[in-house]
Amino acid sequence: MKILYVDDQPNRARQLEQLLRPFDMQLIHIASSAKAVTLLKRNRSDFDVVLLNLNLSGAQGLKALVHMLEQVPGLPVVALCDQLDHDLARRAIRAGAQDVLPRYLLNSDLLQRVINYALERKQAEESLLRRDEILKAISIIANLLLYMGNFEEVITEALALLGKATNASRVNLFIHHPAKNGDDLHFSLRYEWDAPGIPNLLSGGLFENRSASGTLIGEWWPSLEANQVVHARRSEYPPEAWAVLPEDTLSILIAPIKIRDSVWGTVEFNDCAVERVWSLAEIEALQTAASLLAAGIQHHEMLEGYRALVDHSLQELLIIQDNRVVYANPAAVANIAPLEHLRQSSPEELQRFIHPEDRPMLLQSMDGWEQWTAPVKQELRLLKPDGSVRWVEFLAARITYQNRPALQVALLDLTERKEIENALQRSAESMRTLFEHFPSVVARYDRNLRYQYINRAVEELLDIPAERFIGKTQREVGFPEQLVKQWEGALRRVFERGEEVLLEYEQDTPHGRVTREAHLMPEFSSDGSVDSILAVSMDITERKRVQRELEKALDELQMIASSISDVLWVGEFNPQGNYHITYVSPVMEKLTGHPSEFFLRDPGNWLSIVHPEDRQKVVEMDQRAYHSNLEEIEGEYRLIDASGRLRWVRDNIRIIRLADGTVRFVGVVSDITERKAVEQDLQEANQQLMKTVSELEERSREAVLFNEMGDLLQNCISVEEIYHVVSMTCPRLFPALGGALYIIDRRQNFAETVASWGEMRSLQVFEADSCWALRRGRPHIVEQTENELICRHVTLPFPPSYLCVPLIAQSETIGLLHLQCHSGHLASRCQQVANMVAERVALAISNLRLRETLRMQSIRDPLTNLYNRRYMDETMHRELSRASRRGHPIGIIMMDIDHFKVFNDSYGHEAGDIILQTLGAYLLMNVRNEDSVCRYGGEEFIIIMPECTLEETVQRANELRKGAEALTISYRGTLLGGLTLSGGVAAYPRNGATFAELLQACDRALYRAKQIGRNQIAVAE
């Protein structure tokens, strides 16, 4: 917040700065009120509040306040004074100050609250002023809308009034297009008002049918639908959200225009100068303005609709005012005369369009129309320009047109109706003539059941003249009582219900007893009640006889159909390809549990009992039966009877195409449920047999592979070959599985992958405790990884199922066989084969390790773990052959522990063994990998060093000797110090060509080293 302080005393300004320091307020001190006015005029928007000291020198404070408020009106000013002077305070408040405070009462909190209160009160005053301006604009807009002229001009003027009242930069009226079928909501800019210097948006077409998806309009749409005003400032949203608005918009307010409970559009207020904060009073006033615009728009739409209705009405409409036609709709102009001609005609001249016989009646009815309270209606004739006559219904009413009384005349053409009435009258005469010559008896009865009319056919039937019936009831004519009751009951039903009744009766005639059928049809009056009954009676004696014969034949057919086990059904197709069933044999109820009437009533009921999976097949059969040229179609499908039991049927349909194009069909439905059951049993037995054969073939294949694997494992001479055999054979034994073979490092308790195949989701190396099979010492199978114990070495995503089988031989777990299934569950046979493979592989690895152990025992010294003399002889002969071929030297070192007997005698043989073990380990750690360290005998050691010259061998021997002196050996808490070595060195081929010669050379050199004082190296001569 930025505050301007006007005071000619700098010390008072410094005190004020101290009070405002705890708050986010910047104080600008000006000593002169004139300079303050100049600064405010130039930068009014930079300052929020002005503080002015009334105790300026020369008692100029109050004058400065008045001058400042006159020059910069609307400025929130708080006056300060040294001592409380009530009269001065009242004058300052009347001049326009927000508050007056004595300086001796001021503290930081009070000063901060007074400044905020002054700013808020000024903002509230300005808000109320703006609201008043908006309400003034609303009153003007309401008057414009009430006496609406040009709609476009009225709306444009309304937006300008609202823009000026709110001091907005731009006011827009948008029309919103409701989304349909999941489409985006779109909106279009239709009207706009812009303040001077603000660019126009409507001319650019930027907001024409624009999508609201991803825009602020789309985000605010639920609030707008709830008739809520929304507003925002640019700093409140990220740039991409604000991108839908013009670049110069800093704040926006949107008010919905709701018509018929939906958002017709919105009126939007943009501010391009500041990020405006709208007050509640302004928002409520603008919401009122939006409601007013909605009412005006709805009123305009209603007017436009009424004008369109009048202009497009087939009814002729005239408005007469001051004895002249002032309005005629297009229908009147087309059927009477052009509008200019009508406007120039006087009432007397207008009479020439009326038939001369109807003019007096019309003039009499129009007399005194200015006092009418109800419309006048009558029928009359008009003269067409060609002299012909047309009938119209004349409806006149008194109205107010352009704020003055007028006469509105509506003319509805009745010419066609009059022609129809005449045609009906002629038709009635023709109908009467037709009835007179109709062979059936035609009669009309009134509401008292008396004859109004009867044709001449009754004379031929009963030998009674037709004139004797008119005005009498059947009882009065002399009909039998039973027949009269039958007829009167039927006639009364027609009068009561207004529905047609079919009556069948028997009657004695001079020619014998006959059966007749009468159709009793109601005839209605203009008020909708039954006015009379028209009865047509015809002889059906012969038809009844034929019907009885057909029923007898049908009974016989029914008996035949009931005697066979298959269902017979007969039907017919209509021209659209749909069929109806005309006959179903009684056996149908035994087959389906439904009576025959169930299918005769609705042919779709047959499809309803067909199994849902077979319905399409039945529909296609029906379509082929109608559209194809086949004579016979058959198919098998399933039904679900009334008890819910499934039945298989065979449907054989024979198509009969008649000469008149009628397509009929006869169907035979046979129950084949038992046959299908037998077929199903045979099919299942065959599938089981095939499954058994397949399993036998699979087991035979597994046996061959297993034997082959066993043979290969027996002939492996290294574990690497065993691993290769496993990785080669297991993919064939378990073709659908991924797998791996793990070997356990007993020293570190880790399992490491040595062979793998297929897709694997398991760690290459893991701790042995991570596998449940290795923990428990038995196979561990997981069928559903989401519900069971998962080994920690199995990685995500977990396979649906997997198997871990430990490799155990001689009661020792040496590894793990791991199999994974990625498409279902592991078969039980697969588990059996996995167990057999694990046993065979474990045995092979154990045997190989045993052979390796025996071999190592044969070449290793058991005490020092160094090579023995046997291995030394084999190695030396091999190295001599290689050195001879390649021309390389070989260095030989023979070492002996000095005074070893002293150690044995002093500490015992156990201490001597520890010295030998320690020295052996030391020598192994300090020679090359290609060197061989052997225990020659007792305390003597031989070191064979391929590709070393004599000089290199001597140097290496001295290094070993010196290192041995530094060894610290502890035995039962006693340090065994003073260990020294003596050695003799020889080299091939310099000191001998054979191993025996080289050993002799080394031995002589060693002997010489001991003679000359020990703890030194001697070189062979």
DOTORSE-802201 format. One record per residue (C-alpha): x, y, z. Coordinates in steps of 0.02 Angstrom, whole numbers, padded with zeros to 5 digits, always signed. Example, Ala and Ser with C-alpha at 12.3 -4.5 7.8 and 13.67 -1.06 7.14 Angstrom:
+00615-00225+00390+00684-00053+00357
END
This chain:
+00000+00000+00000+00066+00173-00049+00023+00323+00062+00051+00509+00027+00086+00611+00185+00068+00801+00176+00156+00893+00318+00281+01037+00328+00367+00962+00482+00495+00825+00437+00506+00761+00616+00321+00719+00615+00344+00624+00451+00487+00523+00529+00375+00479+00677+00240+00421+00557+00364+00314+00461+00412+00228+00625+00229+00188+00661+00200+00113+00487+00362+00014+00479+00284-00153+00543+00160-00151+00399+00174-00169+00211+00147+00018+00184+00258+00142+00092+00252+00323+00152+00291+00465+00029+00316+00632+00118+00270+00797+00032+00295+00960+00129+00181+01069+00021-00004+01038-00017+00018+01122-00187+00155+00998-00233+00045+00856-00168-00098+00909-00283+00021+00916-00432+00089+00743-00392-00086+00669-00370-00148+00741-00533-00002+00663-00623-00001+00493-00530-00173+00474-00448-00176+00285-00467-00007+00264-00379-00077+00313-00207-00207+00224-00103-00232+00346+00043-00179+00526+00084-00131+00578+00263-00140+00768+00290-00089+00862+00447-00216+00999+00487-00085+01091+00592+00014+01155+00443+00108+01317+00471-00001+01469+00460-00160+01370+00499-00168+01315+00316-00214+01132+00349-00401+01144+00323-00382+01253+00167-00257+01128+00098-00381+00987+00129-00522+01078+00039-00408+01124-00106-00342+00948-00124-00517+00868-00126-00577+00998-00253-00429+00964-00369-00424+00774-00346-00604+00719-00306-00639+00544-00242-00476+00531-00145-00479+00442+00025-00403+00568+00149-00369+00545+00335-00335+00709+00431-00213+00718+00578-00201+00856+00710-00087+00892+00859-00227+00922+00985-00407+00867+00976-00510+01014+00910-00691+00959+00889-00741+01108+00784-00592+01084+00668-00630+00897+00656-00812+00928+00607-00761+01051+00471-00632+00928+00405-00761+00787+00397-00885+00902+00308-00748+00948+00185-00730+00763+00139-00602+00686+00257-00634+00504+00300-00576+00524+00480-00486+00647+00598-00361+00582+00729-00255+00675+00859-00072+00628+00846-00048+00595+01032-00172+00449+01021-00086+00365+00875+00001+00197+00884+00048+00073+00748-00108-00036+00759-00229+00110+00770-00149+00201+00624-00151+00042+00518-00335+00009+00557-00385+00190+00521-00297+00188+00351-00377+00021+00303-00547+00082+00363-00533+00243+00262-00483+00146+00107-00623+00018+00129-00753+00152+00164-00699+00249+00010-00707+00092-00094-00880+00053-00025-00937+00231-00066-00869+00216-00242-00950+00044-00258-01119+00113-00205-01098+00259-00326-01059+00138-00467-01208+00031-00415-01319+00186-00422-01251+00225-00594-01288+00046-00648-01465+00057-00577-01492+00221-00670-01434+00136-00829-01551-00010-00792-01701+00107-00778-01659+00184-00947-01634+00011-01024-01801-00047-00954-01887+00099-01039-01797+00060-01203-01850-00122-01195-02030-00078-01149-02052+00029-01304-01937-00073-01412-01906-00010-01586-01757-00080-01682-01694-00225-01576-01514-00208-01635-01508-00024-01589-01590-00054-01420-01466-00191-01370-01317-00086-01429-01379+00065-01331-01407-00046-01176-01227-00110-01183-01161+00068-01201-01261+00125-01048-01196-00021-00944-01017+00009-01003-01020+00192-00956-01106+00157-00790-00977+00026-00739-00829+00120-00815-00785-00042-00906-00668-00047-01056-00776-00166-01157-00951-00241-01140-00992-00395-01244-01151-00495-01268-01121-00677-01315-01247-00804-01379-01213-00981-01320-01254-01134-01425-01307-01283-01317-01207-01443-01339-01293-01587-01429-01252-01772-01428-01092-01748-01327-01026-01602-01434-00931-01458-01356-01023-01303-01297-00993-01159-01421-01020-00972-01406-01024-00822-01526-01001-00635-01499-01156-00543-01562-01155-00367-01487-01012-00258-01419-00980-00088-01345-00801-00022-01329-00735+00128-01232-00636+00257-01332-00465+00188-01382-00514+00005-01350-00498-00108-01506-00658-00189-01571-00673-00380-01562-00831-00408-01662-00754-00354-01827-00615-00484-01816-00731-00635-01805-00620-00711-01670-00767-00763-01561-00882-00834-01697-00943-01010-01648-00793-01040-01536-00778-01197-01428-00786-01172-01240-00690-01334-01209-00531-01301-01108-00575-01116-01084-00629-01015-00933-00807-01017-01004-00807-01207-00996-00739-01203-00819-00869-01075-00762-01016-01151-00855-01092-01244-00702-01094-01079-00605-01174-00987-00751-01307-01123-00766-01343-01095-00580-01375-00910-00623-01217-00853-00532-01107-00707-00586-00923-00755-00609-00775-00636-00609-00586-00653-00609-00422-00559-00627-00283-00603-00746-00156-00636-00606-00270-00771-00532-00250-00890-00681-00104-00962-00781-00076-00887-00954-00147-01038-01047-00312-01026-00952-00326-00838-00991-00283-00863-01175-00467-00869-01228-00484-00683-01184-00412-00535-01280-00231-00494-01239-00275-00324-01164-00403-00393-01038-00344-00378-00857-00507-00425-00769-00677-00492-00821-00854-00511-00752-00982-00625-00834-01168-00622-00795-01282-00759-00868-01434-00714-00973-01559-00852-00930-01716-00880-01035-01834-01024-00999-01719-01097-00863-01570-01111-00980-01422-00998-01019-01466-00906-01180-01305-00807-01174-01193-00699-01064-01153-00514-01044-00968-00488-01007-00877-00335-00937-00690-00320-00976-00571-00199-00892-00412-00162-00990-00341-00034-00867-00332-00121-00697-00368-00289-00618-00534-00232-00549-00613-00305-00392-00803-00299-00411-00905-00262-00256-01057-00363-00203-01170-00214-00237-01105-00197-00416-01122-00385-00445-01303-00385-00384-01344-00234-00493-01264-00315-00647-01359-00477-00611-01518-00372-00615-01461-00296-00779-01434-00470-00853-01609-00523-00796-01680-00366-00878-01588-00405-01041-01656-00583-01032-01834-00517-01015-01806-00397-01159-01733-00532-01272-01875-00650-01229-02001-00511-01265-01916-00477-01432-01920-00662-01477-02105-00670-01434-02139-00516-01542-02038-00587-01685-02128-00753-01666-02297-00667-01668-02250-00564-01820-02188-00719-01911-02349-00811-01862-02455-00669-01928-02353-00645-02087-02354-00831-02128-02532-00866-02071-02654-00931-02201-02786-00827-02114-02810-00653-02190-02782-00514-02063-02828-00328-02080-02812-00184-01956-02929-00034-01987-02899+00132-01901-02975+00302-01943-03082+00218-02078-02926+00161-02170-02833-00005-02183-02667+00023-02095-02602-00159-02097-02634-00312-02205-02536-00474-02191-02470-00563-02347-02622-00680-02355-02742-00530-02361-02638-00442-02492-02634-00600-02601-02821-00640-02587-02901-00466-02581-02796-00324-02653-02622-00243-02639-02589-00151-02474-02575+00019-02560-02745-00009-02641-02823-00061-02475-02750+00090-02383-02827+00210-02510-03001+00132-02497-03138+00204-02385-03257+00088-02290-03389+00112-02426-03262+00065-02560-03212-00091-02462-03393-00153-02474-03369-00193-02657-03267-00345-02604-03421-00415-02510-03566-00508-02593-03714-00387-02611-03831-00503-02513-03713-00503-02362-03673-00316-02354-03823-00260-02248-03792-00397-02121-03608-00349-02106-03643-00162-02090-03770-00195-01953-03650-00306-01855-03508-00178-01869-03608-00033-01800-03531+00040-01640-03374-00067-01642-03280+00060-01533-03380+00000-01381-03359-00186-01412-03304-00295-01268-03309-00462-01362-03266-00513-01541-03399-00530-01676-03403-00685-01788-03510-00730-01939-03500-00815-02109-03514-00715-02271-03465-00717-02453-03326-00617-02536-03308-00576-02719-03147-00625-02805-03070-00508-02938-03136-00628-03073-03313-00613-03004-03320-00786-02923-03379-00808-02743-03286-00878-02594-03352-00910-02418-03258-00841-02268-03277-00837-02079-03274-00653-02028-03200-00621-01853-03186-00439-01796-03117-00375-01629-03074-00208-01551-02885-00189-01515-02757-00055-01470-02638-00022-01613-02496+00101-01588-02581+00165-01428-02747+00201-01516-02909+00103-01542-02919+00000-01701-03024-00137-01778-02940-00304-01815-03025-00412-01947-02978-00594-01975-03045-00690-02126-03038-00880-02130-03076-00957-02300-03225-01077-02288-03245-01109-02473-03171-01282-02466-03275-01328-02313-03434-01268-02399-03391-01370-02553-03360-01522-02442-03527-01497-02355-03614-01489-02524-03520-01641-02582-03569-01734-02423-03750-01689-02452-03739-01755-02629-03647-01907-02566-03785-01940-02438-03913-01940-02578-03804-02060-02678-03780-02170-02524-03968-02178-02499-03989-02233-02679-03852-02363-02654-03934-02430-02495-04099-02450-02584-04019-02571-02708-03901-02656-02582-03936-02845-02564-03910-02843-02375-04033-02763-02253-03978-02586-02205-04068-02497-02063-04044-02342-01954-04103-02333-01771-04128-02178-01664-04092-02167-01478-04266-02240-01439-04220-02394-01542-04348-02347-01675-04317-02368-01860-04271-02206-01949-04232-02293-02112-04234-02469-02188-04196-02518-02367-04301-02624-02485-04200-02783-02451-04308-02815-02296-04461-02840-02406-04376-02985-02498-04319-03061-02332-04481-03047-02228-04616-03001-02357-04654-02845-02252-04658-02671-02337-04516-02556-02283-04639-02416-02238-04710-02521-02094-04541-02512-02002-04518-02323-01999-04547-02247-01824-04573-02417-01741-04470-02532-01632-04437-02714-01673-04562-02766-01539-04695-02654-01619-04656-02729-01789-04690-02902-01715-04519-02985-01701-04506-03132-01577-04467-03080-01396-04301-03174-01388-04240-03093-01549-04298-02921-01487-04200-02940-01323-04045-02993-01420-04055-02842-01536-04101-02714-01402-03954-02769-01293-03833-02750-01439-03906-02579-01488-03893-02512-01310-03709-02566-01301-03671-02464-01456-03759-02310-01385-03670-02328-01217-03493-02368-01276-03487-02285-01447-03406-02441-01520-03453-02555-01664-03542-02718-01614-03551-02878-01717-03714-02975-01687-03749-03152-01748-03928-03215-01736-04053-03340-01810-04218-03284-01884-04373-03371-01955-04422-03309-02127-04556-03359-02252-04416-03453-02341-04358-03548-02187-04242-03521-02037-04081-03426-02080-03924-03369-01990-03880-03186-02009-03739-03071-01955-03769-02887-01917-03637-02749-01905-03702-02611-01788-03602-02451-01819-03620-02291-01714-03653-02122-01799-03595-01973-01698-03668-01798-01678-03565-01638-01674-03547-01646-01483-03467-01820-01493-03616-01921-01430-03694-02068-01526-03842-01994-01619-03898-02149-01716-03846-02325-01766-03825-02392-01943-03852-02582-01952-03805-02691-02100-03873-02869-02090-03822-03007-02211-03861-03192-02232-03719-03306-02172-03813-03472-02175-03704-03546-02312-03546-03480-02233-03590-03561-02067-03620-03727-02155-03449-03721-02239-03371-03669-02073-03446-03821-01986-03377-03935-02120-03205-03854-02103-03211-03874-01914-03253-04059-01936-03105-04079-02056-02995-03985-01934-03046-04100-01792-02996-04248-01897-02828-04167-01937-02807-04127-01753-02836-04310-01710-02706-04365-01839-02582-04234-01779-02607-04287-01599-02571-04468-01639-02392-04435-01699-02245-04388-01588-02184-04243-01696-02257-04067-01689-02346-04002-01844-02364-03815-01872-02431-03713-02017-02405-03530-02056-02399-03393-02186-02279-03251-02230-02339-03073-02256-02263-02963-02395-02134-02892-02270-02064-03066-02237-02141-03085-02064-02243-03240-02028-02393-03286-01922-02440-03460-01865-02611-03526-01912-02603-03700-01837-02500-03793-01705-02532-03975-01660-02571-04018-01476-02407-04113-01460-02324-03941-01446-02380-03927-01265-02299-04094-01225-02137-04036-01306-02126-03858-01238-02245-03852-01090-02339-03709-01175-02514-03727-01250-02538-03705-01437-02628-03539-01409-02464-03470-01339-02386-03479-01514-02544-03438-01613-02566-03278-01513-02392-03211-01549-02270-03297-01669-02128-03209-01577-02160-03323-01429-02078-03466-01524-01917-03367-01538-01929-03324-01351-01911-03508-01300-01764-03538-01419-01596-03543-01330-01517-03368-01339-01362-03436-01428-01471-03516-01566-01593-03372-01597-01492-03295-01737-01486-03465-01824-01678-03479-01816-01700-03300-01882-01586-03340-02029-01686-03500-02064-01848-03397-02072-01767-03270-02189-01702-03405-02305-01874-03486-02306-01953-03325-02371-01818-03249-02482-01736-03403-02560-01807-03519-02693-01782-03673-02586-01928-03791-02562-01867-03865-02399-01759-03800-02257-01706-03891-02101-01601-03855-01948-01564-03912-01772-01568-03798-01621-01609-03794-01435-01770-03747-01344-01799-03706-01161-01968-03778-01107-02083-03703-00976-01995-03799-00836-01825-03731-00887-01764-03896-00961-01658-03892-01118-01722-03988-01270-01642-04016-01440-01762-04010-01591-01748-04039-01776-01855-03916-01876-01901-03965-02055-01994-03827-02150-02075-03857-02320-02110-03698-02420-02270-03682-02525-02275-03536-02648-02451-03506-02717-02492-03429-02886-02556-03267-02808-02386-03238-02727-02436-03301-02555-02297-03396-02466-02355-03529-02344-02258-03660-02250-02283-03824-02158-02160-03869-02021-02119-04030-01929-02028-04012-01762-01949-04172-01694-01881-04197-01519-01699-04257-01540-01645-04228-01360-01606-04412-01327-01511-04428-01492-01410-04273-01449-01373-04344-01277-01307-04504-01356-01205-04403-01480-01138-04298-01336-01090-04454-01238-01003-04526-01391-00914-04362-01423-00857-04350-01242-00797-04531-01246-00703-04496-01407-00626-04339-01333-00576-04436-01177-00498-04570-01286-00404-04441-01387-00348-04359-01226-00286-04525-01158-00192-04564-01320-00118-04388-01317-00063-04412-01137+00016-04580-01180+00106-04503-01327+00164-04360-01217+00226-04481-01083+00315-04583-01215+00398-04426-01281+00444-04376-01103+00516-04550-01069+00624-04541-01226+00684-04366-01180+00710-04416-00999+00814-04569-01048+00915-04464-01169+00943-04335-01032+00997-04471-00909+01120-04543-01035+01196-04372-01069+01210-04332-00883+01301-04496-00849+01433-04452-00979+01463-04273-00921+01640-04245-00855+01608-04068-00785+01466-03972-00706+01467-03852-00853+01420-03996-00966+01279-04043-00846+01214-03864-00853+01219-03867-01043+01124-04032-01048+00989-03959-00933+00968-03799-01038+00958-03906-01197+00837-04041-01133+00717-03947-01017+00640-03835-01152+00588-03996-01241+00521-04076-01081+00429-03917-01030+00391-03832-01199+00261-03709-01129+00361-03658-00975+00506-03545-00935+00635-03611-00814+00805-03597-00733+00931-03707-00643+01012-03631-00488+01167-03699-00396+01199-03653-00213+01367-03582-00160+01388-03668+00009+01516-03544+00072+01407-03389+00045+01234-03473+00048+01187-03394-00121+01092-03477-00265+01155-03426-00438+01080-03459-00610+01185-03582-00712+01056-03621-00849+00890-03541-00904+00763-03553-01045+00600-03469-01099+00524-03316-01015+00587-03297-00838+00537-03175-00700+00663-03221-00564+00825-03152-00495+00989-03217-00567+01068-03227-00393+00978-03233-00226+00999-03290-00048+00948-03471-00020+00824-03418+00114+00727-03318-00018+00652-03480-00087+00519-03577+00010+00573-03741-00074+00754-03721-00016+00695-03675+00160+00579-03825+00177+00680-03949+00076+00531-04000-00033+00442-03936-00189+00344-03773-00174+00205-03740-00302+00104-03579-00321-00056-03590-00423-00122-03413-00394+00013-03286-00355-00110-03159-00284-00167-03276-00143-00014-03383-00094+00162-03370-00022+00277-03299-00155+00464-03334-00154+00564-03173-00143+00671-03218-00295+00515-03210-00408+00503-03036-00485+00358-02927-00540+00248-02947-00633+00218-03116-00550+00181-03262-00667+00009-03343-00642+00092-03500-00571+00266-03571-00540+00357-03721-00463+00518-03731-00362+00598-03905-00340+00755-03921-00231+00902-04025-00297+00943-04144-00153+01075-04281-00159+01154-04375-00015+01042-04273+00106+01123-04112+00041+01030-03972-00050+01143-03923-00196+01026-03818-00303+00851-03776-00367+00748-03813-00523+00626-03667-00552+00483-03674-00681+00360-03534-00725+00194-03544-00819+00134-03381-00897-00032-03441-00971-00131-03540-00842-00085-03672-00713+00049-03805-00702-00013-03980-00744+00009-04117-00614+00109-04219-00741+00226-04071-00763+00259-04072-00575+00300-04258-00580+00422-04236-00724+00502-04087-00635+00532-04193-00480+00612-04331-00586+00723-04205-00678+00777-04127-00512+00823-04298-00441+00923-04348-00596+01016-04181-00608+01053-04179-00420+01123-04356-00430+01231-04313-00582+01304-04158-00498+01333-04254-00335+01424-04395-00425+01531-04273-00522+01575-04180-00362+01617-04345-00278+01735-04393-00419+01814-04221-00411+01838-04240-00222+01922-04409-00244+02034-04340-00379+02083-04192-00271+02120-04306-00126+02236-04406-00238+02339-04251-00288+02327-04142-00131+02423-04150+00031+02290-04170+00166+02381-04062+00294+02432-03910+00192+02310-03928+00047+02461-03909-00069+02492-04025-00215+02581-04188-00170+02731-04269-00255+02621-04369-00373+02541-04212-00443+02712-04129-00445+02784-04268-00556+02634-04257-00678+02641-04068-00685+02830-04060-00710+02829-04184-00854+02687-04085-00937+02774-03917-00913+02941-03986-00977+02856-04047-01137+02771-03879-01163+02933-03782-01126+03029-03893-01246+02903-03859-01386+02895-03671-01357+03073-03639-01299+03021-03565-01133+03119-03580-00968+03053-03656-00806+03109-03601-00632+03118-03726-00486+03126-03676-00304+03159-03803-00164+03130-03730+00011+03156-03802+00184+03104-03734+00357+03260-03699+00460+03273-03792+00626+03097-03867+00606+03145-04008+00727+03170-03878+00864+02990-03819+00843+02926-03998+00854+03031-04038+01006+02988-03874+01093+02801-03859+01058+02751-04032+00996+02696-04102+00828+02530-04008+00833+02623-03843+00831+02730-03909+00690+02573-03948+00590+02509-03770+00616+02676-03701+00552+02665-03811+00397+02483-03759+00365+02522-03574+00388+02673-03582+00275+02574-03678+00142+02436-03547+00142+02568-03408+00133+02653-03485-00018+02485-03509-00110+02439-03328-00082+02607-03260-00145+02634-03356-00308+02558-03334-00479+02402-03431-00534+02507-03529-00660+02636-03578-00526+02621-03745-00434+02665-03761-00248+02696-03941-00190+02741-04020-00023+02896-04123-00066+02909-04210+00102+02919-04164+00287+02959-03979+00296+03020-03966+00114+02920-03876-00024+02942-03870-00214+02881-03721-00317+02869-03744-00508+02867-03577-00601+02838-03593-00791+02916-03462-00908+03032-03394-00770+03218-03372-00798+03346-03418-00667+03370-03237-00616+03181-03207-00599+03165-03367-00498+03305-03314-00380+03224-03145-00355+03055-03224-00319+03132-03350-00199+03213-03211-00097+03048-03116-00089+02961-03271-00022+03099-03300+00104+03090-03123+00171+02901-03129+00180+02909-03289+00282+03016-03203+00413+02873-03082+00447+02744-03218+00477+02665-03219+00650+02605-03390+00705+02509-03415+00866+02489-03580+00952+02382-03590+01111+02417-03409+01152+02605-03423+01118+02684-03334+00971+02798-03448+00871+02926-03326+00802+03094-03344+00715+03030-03441+00563+03160-03438+00422+03178-03529+00257+03326-03593+00158+03310-03628-00027+03393-03693-00181+03351-03627-00356+03377-03709-00527+03308-03675-00701+03268-03772-00857+03363-03796-00971+03510-03709-00890+03530-03831-00745+03458-03990-00819+03351-04064-00956+03248-04183-00848+03150-04161-00690+03269-04278-00595+03418-04174-00649+03332-04014-00596+03284-04086-00425+03464-04142-00395+03526-03967-00441+03401-03887-00321+03441-04010-00183+03629-03973-00196+03595-03788-00194+03482-03806-00040+03615-03907+00049+03742-03772+00012+03625-03637+00080+03606-03730+00244+03793-03755+00258+03833-03572+00238+03716-03517+00374+03531-03547+00327+03396-03413+00295+03462-03383+00121+03442-03439-00060+03577-03534-00156+03582-03552-00345+03622-03717-00430+03794-03724-00514
END
